[in-house]
Amino acid sequence: MRLVIIDANVYVNFFKKFIQRVEHTTEDCPFKLCKRLQDEEAILIFDSGGQIVHEYNSNTKGNEFTEVWKTNLLRDGLAYEISPDTFRQDLQRLRALNFPLNNSRDKWHVRTALTAAKTFETEIFIISEDLDFYSPAEKANCNPARRSSILQNPQGKVHKYLKSTNVKVHSIISYIQ
């Protein structure tokens, strides 16, 4: 069993592919990710304050599917909700590495993952295609080849720091390999 947090950019591509029937735009098909999560009997982690789901909804125009999906996952034991701690010291360290904390909901993924790692005493996986979770300094001027390289072989200062806290960040393609 793996504990996993799915970033909004991955969820949105899942939503577009399976709910709206639009072609995916991530490095690899969300179907392969769903299959891998199912095969591993992964448990999805959400924050109890609803920030992660709020980000999903704000990126899918508030579609009611998300709430029904989350409710069903919780009911079926395929997801947990936890109340994230603040982890001020970790967030300060991430800020020093250019991880965006102001006007970004990504901190909720990090706080939730850090809390889950501490609570369950195991590694937590964040699945994200957002370069902020790897190397935010490169995000603005990253060419497609470099972006692909970062996502296929997770690297970067933020990635390395999170890994040291038992939080492993993967893109879809690096997770399913």
Secondary structure, DSSP 8 states (H G I E B T S, - for coil): --EEEE-HHHHHHHIIIIIS-----SSS-HHHHHHHHHHTT-EEEEETTSHHHHHHHHHTTT-THHHHHHHHHHHTTSEEEE-----HHHHHHHHHTT---TT-THHHHHHHHHHHHHHHTS-EEEE---GGGT-GGGSTT--HHHHHHHHHS--SHHHHHHHHTTEEEE-HHHHH-
